Every structure is written in structure tokens, then in C-alpha cells.
Amino acid sequence: MEDKQGNIWFSVKGFGVYCYNGKIVKSYSKKEGLSSVVFNIFEDSNNRIWCNGFTGSYRLEGKSFIYINRNGPW
């Protein structure tokens, strides 16, 4: 997925999510609060990055992901 800033986001099964900005690759995994299996990555209308995996939905907040359930945080 390419976000509005031109970063390329992709997942690797069992290893988390990666973001390539044209120069470096940043990885996000369990250490940053993300599930190790991610199926979808998308950017919402507020330019927030979301990931969906086996265990639910996650949203990027700063340098880490937070778990989102039906009660939020939205």
C-alpha cells in the first residue's frame, strides 16, 4: 500500500509490517505492539495507518501500534 506521503507499506507473514520511504525500511512487529500476522494495511481519511490481522485491528500512533477493539480507542 502506498500512503499519501509516498511511503510503501507491506507485510511479511510472521514478521510484521514494513515501511519503505525511498531510502530506508522501518519494521514494525510485536515489539511495537503489532500482531505478527497482518492481512490488510490501509490509510484512513485522517492519514492514519491501520493494520488488520488474526488478533484484530491496530492503528499506528507515533512509533508504535495500538490495539483497537469495538470499544476503541477511536
LINZICOR-V217186 format. One record per pair of residues at least 24 apart in sequence whose ideal C-beta (glycine too) atoms are under 10 Angstrom apart, sorted by the first residue. I is the first residue (numbers start at 1). J is the second residue. Records with the same first field share a line. If there is no record, write none. Layout:
BEGIN
I=J ; J
END
This chain:
BEGIN
1=40 ; 41 ; 42 ; 43 ; 49 ; 51
2=43
3=41 ; 42 ; 43 ; 47 ; 48 ; 49
4=43 ; 47
5=43 ; 47
7=43 ; 49
9=38 ; 41 ; 42 ; 43 ; 49 ; 51 ; 60
10=38 ; 41
11=35 ; 36 ; 37 ; 38 ; 39 ; 40 ; 41 ; 51 ; 53
12=36 ; 37 ; 38
13=37 ; 38 ; 39
14=38
16=51 ; 53 ; 65
17=41 ; 49 ; 51 ; 53 ; 58 ; 60 ; 65
19=49 ; 60
26=63
28=58 ; 60 ; 63 ; 64 ; 65
29=65
30=65
31=64
32=58 ; 60 ; 62 ; 63 ; 64 ; 65 ; 66
33=58 ; 59 ; 60 ; 61 ; 63 ; 64 ; 65 ; 66 ; 67
34=58 ; 60 ; 64 ; 65 ; 66 ; 67
35=65 ; 67
38=65
END
